[in-house]
């Protein structure tokens, strides 16, 4: 919670504590201000809680889908039903107001007929006076002519229907004026009371006289309305422009009872309308006063009259409407149920996938997600299962690769042990060798074998293949070479190579072989005796010239009865022997041109004065620069022997 959150909670706590003394009738200072602050705090906390509630509620996909379905389906239906309900209410309100006006118009017609009869009786009587201006403050006094027997009998006949009916002469001119000279019949306000009123202008020899007939609007007259409306209330309103604050509000309430509901779908409808009441006691200055009418009724009681025009089809139409509404309701319920089922199907699949990811996160790749249906979600579940299966295979492959790399590392370590760790020391002999494997384990092998105080064997071999198989073959070759050469140091180079050939042929498969160059340097006799068994011919440089040492025979390990010869060279001071593998001559430049033996010979002659270790490093570096990349296609091995 942030600082504003704590302040808001504190304000609400203080407001709650303030309610304790207020409950016992005690006054609390700044009560209104505290109420305002608590309202602001509530609004603030609601705004702050909305994101949290949204995150908690909508985290699950099922809740999101339900909310989406509510907004896409339920909300539009609810709005449509609300619109239908509002339209139904407005229609029923219009029907109720129309019935009310029709009922009042019936009374207006009755009092208009009575007014016409009274005016006709007065027209036959002599002595009528024309209209004279009437003061608004003057009282309404009955004219003596109304007491004459012929007129009184007509009034008495009208009072059988309207007990409180009254007739006036020389009143109601403003009503006739409002009716544009014709007979007025309607509602009027006369002497601060609402009346059913009718006024007519009666021509006489001296001019015109106006006859006004009124009957008070009472609860009894409202109860006598013939329609099926329930309780009715009339309230006389006073416009602000003409009203007086001292005038009381005139109100009538009927005792009409609302009919019982016909069924569950028969609501009570309460509405209102406005009518106009003309003022009958203000002389010629006519002012309309609004009358607010509030009424209640049952929808079934007024709608039954609307269908009378279709005769016997009315019940059938009502049943059809009811069945249609029921069908629509069932369809909406079915749509809701379908949406819920689809939502559960989707969320169940998503839940299974989420559970599967938890298993994967724990390292359990054997878990499989259920494939419920052959749809897109089912395809997603199958893809997840295939992914976990692939991950399992990749992990197993990675383990095997790591195991192989571990074995190769061991093989490299073993191979490093096979190479000579020190160079034999002989008077007048400077030896150096470098082996750069193309992979972790090299297929090239070189060795220096001491053969007494003045003699040393120099061997360079290129094993067929690469990797761990070549390393194993190299170990076998190294063991055989040392055992053969050391046991009998007087053996010639050709004899040693012949024995190595027989050893490899008997102890390896048919596709395994090696090229070998083996030479014996005799420091005392100043000679170099060698046998080349299919290896690239080493370069012997002496007195500014080079020669290739290619005497010997074929590769070892392929033919059991292969014959090998040897050659002895007289070594002069300053002679140089350079033996190498094909990885030193075969690299290509960016233009596809091989380095080649001739270029190697030229480099040897150019740098023949250098020490053996320096010359070895320069030859490797020159080949790498020629290739233009550090990546090797084959192993590079160089042996340099300077004989001084």
PyMOL commands that set and color helices and strands:
alter all, ss='L'
color gray80, all
select helices_A, chain A and resi 3-23+31-58+61-123+144-147+149-159+173-178+219-223+299-310+313-361+376-418+467-487+493-507+582-584+597-606+612-627
alter helices_A, ss='H'
color red, helices_A
select strands_A, chain A and resi 166-169+184-189+194-204+207-216+232-236+250-253+268-279+288-298+429-436+444-450+455-463+514-522+527-533+538-542+545-549+552-553+567-570+575-580+636-643
alter strands_A, ss='S'
color yellow, strands_A
deselect
rebuild
show_as cartoon
